[in-house]
Amino acid sequence: MRYLLAYLGSGLTMGVLDAIWLTLMAPRLYQPAIGELMAARPNMRAAVAFYLIYVFGVVVVAVLPALREGSALRAAGMGAVLGLVAYATST
């Protein structure tokens, strides 16, 4: 049950934060820079698959180790490492 709650909580948090980011930044940042490359509508199958897999990675790499140690700092640090690795591959 603990793992399921960690997964659902992480997924909900990531979903809300990403929705806010995309709503605010897509028109300001992405559209002017890469507008011609953007699809008219998002591919929802691909988005769902990505989020299911990515949230799994966040839980395994950052959330569960932090829960075991009882350390929010551990979650933040490992989450930062995962973000660095993930976003470094997109450049």
N, C-alpha and C positions, 0 to 999 in steps of 0.2 A: 504494500500500500504506500509505503514511503517513497518508493521509486516512481510510482504512478503519480503521486502528488507533486513530486519534483518535476516530472515531465510536463504535467498539465500546467503547473505554475510557471515554469520557464516558457512554455509555449504561449501562454496567455500574455505574459510580460513582453516577450519578443514580438508577438503579433500587434499589441497595442503600440509599442514604441515604433515599430516599423511602419505601421499605418500612419502615425503622426508624421514621421520623417518623410515618407513618400508623398503624403498629402501636401506638406509644406514645401518640400524641396524639389520634387519632380518638375513643377512648372518653373521654378527659379533657377535650378542648377542643371538638371538633366536635359530638359527640353531645349534650352539654348545651346548646350554643348553637343548633344548627340541626338537631337530631335529626329533627324532623318533616319537614324538607326532604330528608333523606338517603334514598337508595334502599336497599332491603333488601340488594341485591347491587350491586356496581359494574358498570358497563357496560364490559366488557372490550374490545370493539371500539373504543369511544371512547377508552379509556385507552391502548391500543396506538397508535392514530392520533396522539393527543396526544404521547406520548413519542417517537415517530419524528420528528415535526415539531419538537418542542421541543429534542431532542438535536441535530438538524441546526442549529438556531439557535444553540445553545451552541457547537457546533464552529466554525461560520462566524464568529460574533461574538467569541468569546473564545479558543478553543483554537488555531485556526490562526494568528491574529495573534501569539499568545504563542509558538508554535513557531517562527515566522519570526524573531522577535526573540530567542528564547532566554530569555524572561523569565516566570517564574512570577507575578511581580507584575503584569505586563500581563494575564495570564489572570484573576487575581483581580479586578483593576480592571474589566475589560470584562465579566466575569461578574456583578459587582455592578451595573453599569449595566444589563445585560440583565434581571437580577432586579428592579431598581427599576421599569423600564418594564413588565415583564410583570405584576408584582403590583400596580402602581398602577392597572392597568386593571380589576382585580377588585374594587375598593372602591366 
